[in-house]
Amino acid sequence: MAVVVVESPAKAKTINKYLGSDYTVLASYGHVRDLPAKDGSVDPEQDFDMKWEVAADSKKHVRAIAEALKTDDELILATDPDREGEAISWHLKEALASSLKKGKKVSRVTFNAITKSAVTEAMKQPREVDEALVEAYLARRALDYLVGFTLSPVLWRKLPGAKSAGRVQSVCLRLIVEREMDIEAFQAREYWSVTALLVTPRGQEFEARLNILGGKKLDKFDIPTAEAAELAVKAVQSRDLSVSAVEAKPVSRNPWPPFMTSTLQQEASRKFGMGAKATMSAAQRLYEAGHITYMRTDGIDMAPEAVMAARAEIGSRFGAAYVPDSPRMYKNKAKNAQEAHECIRPTDMSAAPEKLRLVEADQRKLYDLIWKRTIASQMAAARMERTTVDITSPDGQVGLRATGQVVMFDGFLKVYDEGRDEEGDDEGRLPQLMQGEPTEKRTVSSDQHFTQPPPRYTEATLVKRMEELGIGRPSTYASVLSTIQDREYVRKDKNRLIPEDKGRLVTAFLTNFFRKYVEYDFTADLEGQLDDVSAGERDYKEVLARFWRDFSAAVAETSELRITEVLEKIDDFLSPHLYPPRADGGDPRACPVCGQGRLHLKTARSGGAFIGCGNYPECRYTRPISVGEDSGAISPDGKLLGQDADGQPVTLRAGRFGPYVQKGEVTADVPKPPRASLPKGWSPESMDLDRALSLLNLPRVIGAHPEDGAQVEAGIGRFGPYVKHNAVYANLPEVDEVFTIGMNRAVEVLAQKAARGGARAGSAPAQPLRELGTHPDGGVVSVMPGRYGPYVKWEKVNATLPKGAEPESITLDEALALIAEKAGKSPKKPARKTAKASGEAKPKAAAKSKPKATKATTAKTAATKSPKRKAAAEAPIVE
């Protein structure tokens, strides 16, 4: 008899079916221990001693395992087959030490897929917990703690409103900010191309591009102006043209290797617009259901039996011509051997997407992608014929070139073609052309082009760049990207990552005062050292000691800095982008309103940054720090929407608290012209003159109340849209209703407010997010939205979802277990030795105890003392 422990109840449920009654399969619900979020959890002066505690919500899971061990003889730790999984096994072993003293056997098993064969085979090959992998985990966790709890308080003290800093997140943020700065500094360069539409003697049309002019081969920028392009067009028009050369070459394209974590995230982003977090969540559920192999990997090799199964499926489905003579072997490029598992592939190659009939759309799309990529990776190469045709004038002064490509055998392209980050030109088929035959000119035209700035990162291209630089690992990409967005350092717009003002400030601060620790090479080298630890080639405490010695000294150097000094440094660092040259050649830092003050970088209480006049409070001019086309920002002087009835300009502007509309200008006589912030849900792009005036004219008088004749008004206040009668305020459910509500509706809403004794008037009853099905005792079980997060509802029982659980992924069985736990009874008696499966698996990050802002590690310097209570609400980021 043995107790088997895995991370999630979904995984436990699947594995329990394979093992039978001799095993009790239980879930740990992710990590069970973490470092307390307080000073001294990692003590550099005591050889980096680490103090662990069992998380409050994990104690019941540890107790359940300990209870099962009273009657069972063996503990089998079957957590995920990577460093994080090894760490969870180690934590479980340590947390259960008191239950394992009486000769209980402890072993570790791993499997790359949750299938019956993989699980039963793993049970035959138990081993000890891998100490090298555990030490690599300890090193990473200690580093993240030391950086988070030492550097974050420095940010809080020196940059009001900044939230926190993390070891890998800060470097990732720097990539995004520097790309944005490159875009802002970009100067477009004009160039032209000339294209001719030609006709063969058989009447077939094709296009050719000018590539020789004046007898010389053209480079990209050799036709720089419209005048030069017109001369080039005339040179082509004035000459006869004929085919001077035709060259056809066979080419082949080999398939891409099967997916690893980063390439799966990139392709899901390109093809479906899925973020890294959504991709990994869907992949996790596919893995736990036994459909795919483990999804956190940097390996691209495939098990021999899987290769043979793929070849067999290709032959039966597409024919022998699509099966290459020998299996394709893909060499893993990853240095990090401990995470170099097998690729991400289907566990059953014959299980085509249409056979599985997956219900969840994300899982269905992702499985289809994985199956096609895996099958294609073992298919025959695609064969093409690429043709190049040169057309020249008799005097050799003008030459054009046409290219085309035709697929002779589609090979793997029959199943799968990889997406692209940027659009490119596709080559089509050319008509039949013979050397020496003339071509007739139908049209000759020129096209203007401009060089383009580097594109903003998507999650896919950012993961690719991080991978190229050696920053981060498969298990960290999704959490890093989520963290910098959750902290509002970066926003995602049309799938592109754009740095917010807070993100720019943090990057500028770290680059100025902690440059070494956001250098790409330094971070990659540290990752390499941690990989050496996981391979047993380096002592993890030596890595920690070397890092801490220099890092604590750098922190100490910032302890005496004043906020004004920090802002001056950042202001100077960002000045080329904050104060671009003016068209009139004037001083870019001169205030455009008063003309006397100089512009400076300032921070707002909200944590945002803005440019303000140094002549404050006499001059109240402000503008955002980031201004540029497609940047989401508004120009320094605002966007003119029109004029009101008195001829006053109405403008859309960006301020320290967000976009707003303003009537008139700041002058000595009118220091505060009428302004109104855009309400939630109103985008700057949707603003026009009428909408702006409707905001500026609030509050709106609806009329006299029928009972007492007092005025009833509608407006937008601190707590949202409302109607007001005397001293009574009643909330409205929608902002737009402020501008349309009539007296009858207003009286009704005010009456509802009075009847409900302060309940939100006009709000409809909460609607279920999902209906899961019928409870065994009758009644519908639903997932509901709540003020403090989603919860499961059945009759009068409300059960909060576990931390990290996604409302869209909760199942009826899991909901019943939550309801039973809340109500103190079981919906049905479970069979002995079955999994204790309830609730969705927690993502690893969510399973950890949430850090609370406390006293920072002193780093034995004054710089690391905790910030004031108002800043302590923000927890440091950890990887």
Secondary structure as the mmCIF struct_conf table of DSSP 4:
data_model
#
loop_
_struct_conf.conf_type_id
_struct_conf.id
_struct_conf.beg_label_comp_id
_struct_conf.beg_label_asym_id
_struct_conf.beg_label_seq_id
_struct_conf.end_label_comp_id
_struct_conf.end_label_asym_id
_struct_conf.end_label_seq_id
STRN STRN1 ALA A 2 VAL A 6
BEND BEND1 GLU A 7 GLU A 7
HELX_RH_AL_P HELX_RH_AL_P1 PRO A 9 LEU A 19
TURN_TY1_P TURN_TY1_P1 SER A 21 ASP A 22
STRN STRN2 TYR A 23 ALA A 27
BEND BEND2 GLY A 30 GLY A 30
STRN STRN3 ARG A 33 ASP A 34
BEND BEND3 ALA A 37 LYS A 38
TURN_TY1_P TURN_TY1_P2 ASP A 39 GLY A 40
BEND BEND4 SER A 41 SER A 41
STRN STRN4 VAL A 42 ASP A 43
HELX_RH_3T_P HELX_RH_3T_P1 PRO A 44 GLN A 46
TURN_TY1_P TURN_TY1_P3 ASP A 47 PHE A 48
STRN STRN5 ASP A 49 MET A 50
STRN STRN6 GLU A 53 VAL A 54
HELX_RH_3T_P HELX_RH_3T_P2 ALA A 56 SER A 58
HELX_RH_AL_P HELX_RH_AL_P2 LYS A 59 LEU A 69
TURN_TY1_P TURN_TY1_P4 LYS A 70 THR A 71
BEND BEND5 ASP A 73 ASP A 73
STRN STRN7 GLU A 74 LEU A 77
BEND BEND6 PRO A 81 ASP A 82
HELX_RH_AL_P HELX_RH_AL_P3 ARG A 83 ALA A 95
TURN_TY1_P TURN_TY1_P5 LEU A 96 LEU A 96
HELX_RH_3T_P HELX_RH_3T_P3 ALA A 97 SER A 99
BEND BEND7 LEU A 100 LEU A 100
TURN_TY1_P TURN_TY1_P6 LYS A 101 GLY A 103
STRN STRN8 LYS A 105 ARG A 108
BEND BEND8 ASN A 112 ASN A 112
STRN STRN9 ALA A 113 ALA A 113
BEND BEND9 THR A 115 THR A 115
HELX_RH_AL_P HELX_RH_AL_P4 LYS A 116 MET A 123
TURN_TY1_P TURN_TY1_P7 LYS A 124 LYS A 124
BEND BEND10 GLN A 125 GLN A 125
STRN STRN10 ARG A 127 ARG A 127
HELX_RH_AL_P HELX_RH_AL_P5 GLU A 131 LYS A 158
BEND BEND11 LEU A 159 LEU A 159
TURN_TY1_P TURN_TY1_P8 PRO A 160 GLY A 161
HELX_RH_AL_P HELX_RH_AL_P6 ARG A 167 ALA A 185
STRN STRN11 GLU A 190 VAL A 199
TURN_TY1_P TURN_TY1_P9 PRO A 201 ARG A 202
BEND BEND12 GLY A 203 GLY A 203
STRN STRN12 GLU A 205 LEU A 213
TURN_TY1_P TURN_TY1_P10 GLY A 214 GLY A 215
STRN STRN13 LYS A 216 LYS A 217
HELX_LH_PP_P HELX_LH_PP_P1 LEU A 218 ASP A 219
TURN_TY1_P TURN_TY1_P11 LYS A 220 PHE A 221
BEND BEND13 ASP A 222 ILE A 223
BEND BEND14 THR A 225 THR A 225
HELX_RH_AL_P HELX_RH_AL_P7 ALA A 226 GLN A 237
TURN_TY1_P TURN_TY1_P12 SER A 238 SER A 238
BEND BEND15 ARG A 239 ARG A 239
STRN STRN14 LEU A 241 ARG A 253
HELX_LH_PP_P HELX_LH_PP_P2 ASN A 254 PRO A 258
STRN STRN15 PHE A 259 PHE A 259
HELX_RH_AL_P HELX_RH_AL_P8 THR A 261 PHE A 272
HELX_RH_AL_P HELX_RH_AL_P9 ALA A 276 GLU A 288
TURN_TY1_P TURN_TY1_P13 ALA A 289 GLY A 290
BEND BEND16 HIS A 291 HIS A 291
STRN STRN16 ILE A 292 THR A 293
BEND BEND17 MET A 295 ARG A 296
HELX_RH_AL_P HELX_RH_AL_P10 PRO A 304 PHE A 318
HELX_RH_3T_P HELX_RH_3T_P4 ALA A 320 TYR A 322
BEND BEND18 VAL A 323 VAL A 323
BEND BEND19 ASP A 325 SER A 326
BEND BEND20 LYS A 335 LYS A 335
HELX_RH_3T_P HELX_RH_3T_P5 ALA A 337 GLU A 339
HELX_LH_PP_P HELX_LH_PP_P3 GLU A 342 CYS A 343
STRN STRN17 ILE A 344 ILE A 344
STRN STRN18 PRO A 346 PRO A 346
BEND BEND21 THR A 347 THR A 347
TURN_TY1_P TURN_TY1_P14 MET A 349 SER A 350
HELX_RH_AL_P HELX_RH_AL_P11 PRO A 353 LEU A 356
BEND BEND22 VAL A 359 GLU A 360
HELX_RH_AL_P HELX_RH_AL_P12 ALA A 361 SER A 377
TURN_TY1_P TURN_TY1_P15 GLN A 378 GLN A 378
BEND BEND23 MET A 379 MET A 379
HELX_LH_PP_P HELX_LH_PP_P4 ALA A 380 ALA A 381
STRN STRN19 ALA A 382 THR A 392
TURN_TY1_P TURN_TY1_P16 PRO A 394 ASP A 395
BEND BEND24 GLY A 396 GLN A 397
STRN STRN20 VAL A 398 PHE A 409
HELX_RH_3T_P HELX_RH_3T_P6 GLY A 411 LYS A 414
TURN_TY1_P TURN_TY1_P17 VAL A 415 VAL A 415
BEND BEND25 ASP A 421 GLU A 422
HELX_LH_PP_P HELX_LH_PP_P5 ASP A 425 GLU A 427
HELX_LH_PP_P HELX_LH_PP_P6 ARG A 429 GLN A 432
TURN_TY1_P TURN_TY1_P18 GLN A 435 GLY A 436
STRN STRN21 PRO A 438 PHE A 450
HELX_LH_PP_P HELX_LH_PP_P7 PRO A 453 THR A 458
HELX_RH_AL_P HELX_RH_AL_P13 GLU A 459 LEU A 469
TURN_TY1_P TURN_TY1_P19 GLY A 470 GLY A 470
BEND BEND26 GLY A 472 GLY A 472
TURN_TY1_P TURN_TY1_P20 PRO A 474 THR A 476
HELX_RH_AL_P HELX_RH_AL_P14 TYR A 477 ASP A 486
TURN_TY1_P TURN_TY1_P21 ARG A 487 GLU A 488
BEND BEND27 TYR A 489 TYR A 489
STRN STRN22 VAL A 490 ASP A 493
TURN_TY1_P TURN_TY1_P22 LYS A 494 ASN A 495
STRN STRN23 ARG A 496 PRO A 499
HELX_RH_AL_P HELX_RH_AL_P15 ASP A 501 PHE A 513
BEND BEND28 PHE A 514 PHE A 514
HELX_RH_3T_P HELX_RH_3T_P7 ARG A 515 VAL A 518
HELX_RH_AL_P HELX_RH_AL_P16 TYR A 520 SER A 534
TURN_TY1_P TURN_TY1_P23 ALA A 535 GLY A 536
BEND BEND29 GLU A 537 ARG A 538
HELX_RH_AL_P HELX_RH_AL_P17 TYR A 540 GLU A 557
TURN_TY1_P TURN_TY1_P24 THR A 558 GLU A 560
HELX_RH_AL_P HELX_RH_AL_P18 ILE A 563 LEU A 578
BEND BEND30 TYR A 579 TYR A 579
HELX_LH_PP_P HELX_LH_PP_P8 PRO A 580 ARG A 582
TURN_TY1_P TURN_TY1_P25 ALA A 583 ASP A 584
TURN_TY1_P TURN_TY1_P26 PRO A 588 ARG A 589
STRN STRN24 ALA A 590 ALA A 590
TURN_TY1_P TURN_TY1_P27 PRO A 592 CYS A 594
BEND BEND31 GLY A 595 GLY A 597
STRN STRN25 ARG A 598 ARG A 598
STRN STRN26 LEU A 599 THR A 603
TURN_TY1_P TURN_TY1_P28 ARG A 605 SER A 606
BEND BEND32 GLY A 607 GLY A 607
STRN STRN27 ALA A 609 CYS A 613
TURN_TY1_P TURN_TY1_P29 GLY A 614 GLU A 618
STRN STRN28 THR A 622 PRO A 624
BEND BEND33 ILE A 625 ILE A 625
TURN_TY1_P TURN_TY1_P30 GLU A 629 ASP A 630
BEND BEND34 SER A 631 GLY A 632
TURN_TY1_P TURN_TY1_P31 PRO A 636 ASP A 637
STRN STRN29 LYS A 639 GLN A 643
TURN_TY1_P TURN_TY1_P32 ALA A 645 ASP A 646
STRN STRN30 PRO A 649 GLY A 655
TURN_TY1_P TURN_TY1_P33 ARG A 656 PHE A 657
STRN STRN31 GLY A 658 LYS A 663
BEND BEND35 GLY A 664 GLY A 664
BEND BEND36 ALA A 668 ASP A 669
BEND BEND37 PRO A 671 LYS A 672
STRN STRN32 ARG A 675 SER A 677
HELX_LH_PP_P HELX_LH_PP_P9 LEU A 678 PRO A 679
TURN_TY1_P TURN_TY1_P34 LYS A 680 GLY A 681
HELX_RH_3T_P HELX_RH_3T_P8 PRO A 684 SER A 686
HELX_RH_AL_P HELX_RH_AL_P19 LEU A 689 LEU A 696
TURN_TY1_P TURN_TY1_P35 ASN A 697 ASN A 697
HELX_LH_PP_P HELX_LH_PP_P10 LEU A 698 LEU A 698
BEND BEND38 PRO A 699 PRO A 699
STRN STRN33 ARG A 700 ALA A 704
TURN_TY1_P TURN_TY1_P36 PRO A 706 ASP A 708
STRN STRN34 GLN A 711 GLY A 717
TURN_TY1_P TURN_TY1_P37 ARG A 718 PHE A 719
STRN STRN35 GLY A 720 HIS A 725
TURN_TY1_P TURN_TY1_P38 ASN A 726 ALA A 727
STRN STRN36 VAL A 728 ASN A 731
BEND BEND39 PRO A 733 PRO A 733
HELX_RH_3T_P HELX_RH_3T_P9 VAL A 735 PHE A 739
TURN_TY1_P TURN_TY1_P39 THR A 740 THR A 740
HELX_RH_AL_P HELX_RH_AL_P20 MET A 743 ALA A 755
TURN_TY1_P TURN_TY1_P40 ARG A 756 GLY A 757
BEND BEND40 GLY A 758 GLY A 758
TURN_TY1_P TURN_TY1_P41 ALA A 761 GLY A 762
HELX_LH_PP_P HELX_LH_PP_P11 SER A 763 PRO A 768
BEND BEND41 LEU A 769 LEU A 769
STRN STRN37 ARG A 770 THR A 774
TURN_TY1_P TURN_TY1_P42 PRO A 776 ASP A 777
BEND BEND42 GLY A 778 GLY A 779
STRN STRN38 VAL A 780 MET A 784
TURN_TY1_P TURN_TY1_P43 ARG A 787 TYR A 788
BEND BEND43 GLY A 789 GLY A 789
STRN STRN39 TYR A 791 TRP A 794
TURN_TY1_P TURN_TY1_P44 GLU A 795 LYS A 796
STRN STRN40 VAL A 797 THR A 800
HELX_LH_PP_P HELX_LH_PP_P12 LEU A 801 PRO A 802
TURN_TY1_P TURN_TY1_P45 LYS A 803 GLY A 804
HELX_RH_3T_P HELX_RH_3T_P10 PRO A 807 SER A 809
HELX_RH_AL_P HELX_RH_AL_P21 LEU A 812 ALA A 823
TURN_TY1_P TURN_TY1_P46 GLY A 824 GLY A 824
BEND BEND44 LYS A 825 LYS A 825
BEND BEND45 PRO A 827 LYS A 828
HELX_LH_PP_P HELX_LH_PP_P13 LYS A 829 ALA A 831
TURN_TY1_P TURN_TY1_P47 ARG A 832 LYS A 833
BEND BEND46 GLY A 839 GLY A 839
HELX_LH_PP_P HELX_LH_PP_P14 GLU A 840 PRO A 843
HELX_RH_AL_P HELX_RH_AL_P22 LYS A 844 ALA A 847
BEND BEND47 LYS A 848 LYS A 848
HELX_LH_PP_P HELX_LH_PP_P15 SER A 849 PRO A 851
HELX_LH_PP_P HELX_LH_PP_P16 LYS A 855 THR A 857
TURN_TY1_P TURN_TY1_P48 ALA A 859 LYS A 860
BEND BEND48 THR A 861 THR A 861
HELX_RH_3T_P HELX_RH_3T_P11 ALA A 862 THR A 864
BEND BEND49 LYS A 865 LYS A 865
TURN_TY1_P TURN_TY1_P49 ARG A 869 ALA A 873
BEND BEND50 GLU A 874 GLU A 874
HELX_LH_PP_P HELX_LH_PP_P17 ALA A 875 ILE A 877
#
